[in-house]
């Protein structure tokens, strides 16, 4: 889950309609789901961190910039109108969510073993809230070939793409043009955390990814010399209950 800096609201006061915030959010964060990290060219929604309706709804925050991120339909529907307790959850606009989770080759997302016991509870709660802990769903076409429709299967595909790119780089590691092509491929593919994991031995590539994925460098969660994670997050936007990790 890529940590980001959203920045201050582009307007004074609340938006007339929450949908009006989408262009500015995309400009600052890119067209990626703030939770599963997928690139979503269409149907990317303005996501209410705290629900705007339902039993736990906060209607007074329904048009407030501070309550917005971006989400795909899957993560949005998983979150739905569930209660959000910032003390028990991690969010990419205020915590170092990259440090909190590990991405596995089988597409699963798990909380990191380096977390404290309290942080592991928060990470587990976050995975459940967003549905990122769901098992793989197998979809096959008429030729019995698996089709990557769910988030976990798409993470597996992203691993394959990133690993293939790494193999090309290993074959010609001194080629700056290859690095530029790989950075562009990462932007087009999405799944920031997967690219960071696959290229862990290449600090220069990690720094490039951090710079190229909009809003990431500004989060203050990364050392811009090595690409290493910095924790706790500096919570540069001074959001409620930020910097827990």
N, C-alpha and C positions, 0 to 999 in steps of 0.2 A: 504494500500500500504506500504509494509515493507521497512523502510529505511535501506540502506546498505552502507558499505565501500568497494569500488571496489579495492582501492589501486593503486599503481603506475604500469605502464606498465611493463610486464615481459620481454620486449625486448627494444632495443634502436631503436628509429624511428618507422615508420609505419609497419604494417603487410604486407606481400606479397599479401595475400588475407584476407579479413575481416573474413571469415569463420575459419581461423586458430586461431582466438582468442577464439573460443568457449570452448575448453577444460579448459583454464585458467579461463574463466568467470564462468563456472560450478563449478570448484574447489573452487572458492572464494565465489560464491553466491548461490550454490546449483542449482538443476534442477527445478527452479520455474520461472514462468513469473514474471518479475520485476514490472508489473502493476496489473494484476488481482490476483497474488499470487498462481495460480494453480500449482500443480506439473505436469510437462510435461515431460514424459519419452522419448517420441519421438517427432520430429518436433519442438523442441525448437530452435528458431533462434537467431542469433546474431542480435540484434536490433540497428539500427542507431537512436540515440536520435534526432539529426538533420538529415533530409532526405538526402540521397546520390544523389538523382536525382529529376527530376520534376522541376516545376517553382521555388520552394524554396530550391532546392537541394544545398548541400554543398559538391561537389565531392572531395575537398581537405581533407575532414574529413572522407571519406569513409573507410579508413583503419587505422584510428586513435583510439587508446585505449580509449581516453577521451570521444569518441562519442559512446561507446558501452554499452548496457545493454543486457538483455535476454528477449525474448517475445514469447508468443504463437502466433499461426496464427491469432486468433481473434483480439488480441490487436494490433498486427503488421499491419493487414489490416485496422483496424480502424484509426490508426495513419497515415498509408500510407505515402504520401509525403507532408502532411500538414506542414505549416510553424510553426516553433518552436521559440517562443519568451520567453526566460528564465525569463524575468521580469514579465510575465503574467501567468506562469505555474509553477507547482511544480514537481520535479523529485526525486525519491528515493535515488539517489546517492549523493544528495546535500542538500535536505530539509528533515525535519521530517514529512514525509508523513503519518506516523502512527497517529500523533497528528491531522492531517488535516481532516481525514475521519472517519465516523461512519458506522458500518455494522449492518444492521437490520435483524431480523429473516426472513423477507420475501425475503431475498437475495439482497435487494437494497443497494447501497452505496451512502451515502449523505455526504456533507461537514458538518463539526462539527459546532455546534452553538457557540462554544467558540472562533471561529475565529473572527478576525476583519473584517470590511466590505471589505477592500482591499484583505485580505487573502481569503475571501469567493469567490470573483471574480476569483482569481487564482485557487482555488479548483474546482470551477464549470467549468472553462476552461479545467482543467486537466481531469475531468470526461468525458467531451465531446470529448476531443482529443483521449482518449483511448477507448471510447465507454462503459465505466463502468456505465453510467447512462441509458443504454438501458433497456426497459421493459422486463419482463419475456416472453420467447417464449415457448409455450407448445408443446411438442412432445409426442405422445402417441403410445404405441405398439398395436398389434392386440387384446390384452385383455383390451384395454382402460386404461392401466396403464401409468402414466406419466413417461417419461424417461428424465433424467437430462442431456441434451446435451449442453445447453447454459451456459454461465458463471454465470448468476444469479441463475439458478436452482441448479447448482453445489455448489454455496455458501450456499443455503438452506440445501443441503445434508450435507455439512461440519458442519453446525450448529448442525444438528441432531447427527452427530458422536461425536462432542466435548461435547455436552450436556450429551450424554450417558456415556462418559468417566468421566465427572464430577459427575454423579450420582454414579458411582462405587467408586470414590474417597471419596465422602461424606459418603458412607457406610462403608469405612475402611480407614479413613483419616490418620492413623498412619503407613501405610504400604509403605515403601520406594520402594518395588518392583512394587507396583501399579503405583507409580509416574514415574518410569522408563518406564514402559509399555506405559503409557499415553504420555510421551514425545516422545517415538518412534512412536506412532500412529500419533501424530501431524506432525512429519517429513514426514511420509509416505503419509499423507493426503494433506499436504499443507494448504494454507489459514491461514497464521500466525496470521493476525489481528483478525480472528474469534476465534482462540484458546485463544488469549490474552483477548478478551472480555468475553468469557464464563468463564474463570478462573480468572477473575478480583479480586475475594476475596482470591486468593491463590498467594501471592507474590512470594513464592518459586517456584511455577510452572511457573509463568511468567518469572522469571529469567532463569529458565531452558530452556524455549522456546527461549529466546533471545540468550542464549549460543549455543543452538543446531542448530538453523537455521543459516547457514553459512553467514558471513558478517554482521550480525545484530548488535552484540555487538560492533564491531569495528566502527560502525557509530557514536557512542557517543551520541545517541539519547535516551538512557535509563539509569536510575539509577539502578545499578547492585545489590543493596540491596533490593529495593522494586519492581523493574520492572516498575516503573513509567516513564512517558514520560518526556524528557528534551527538551525544546524549547527555543530559536531557535536552529536548528541543528548546531553543531560545524563545519560542512563542512570540515571534516578532510582531504579530498583530495584537498582542495582549488580549487574547480571547479567554473566555471563562474556562477555568480548570485546565489551562494549557501547561505544557512542559512537564507532564507526569512521567514522560519517558523521552 
